[in-house]
Amino acid sequence: MDSDDKTSKENDLDNDWENFIKEEGLVNYNKIPIERAEIKGWVKIAFWFLRIYIIIMVVLVIIGFYRVH
């Protein structure tokens, strides 16, 4: 019975929010799809160096564990 109360309250809150958006003439940002930003310039280079660094560190850790007796 508690789950029924929770779902009805959630539905009421959703309806109240939709009504509030319509009454106030606001933009509901939850309904607008978000596009990923394109990574450009030095940030793109930094991410590539970070990937290379991670690969090197993983290789060194594997070598370290391999040499432990």
Secondary structure, 3 states (H helix, E strand, C coil): CHHHHHHHHHHHHHHHHHHHHHHHCCCCCCCCCCCCCCCCHHHHHHHHHHHHHHHHHHHHHHHHHHHCC
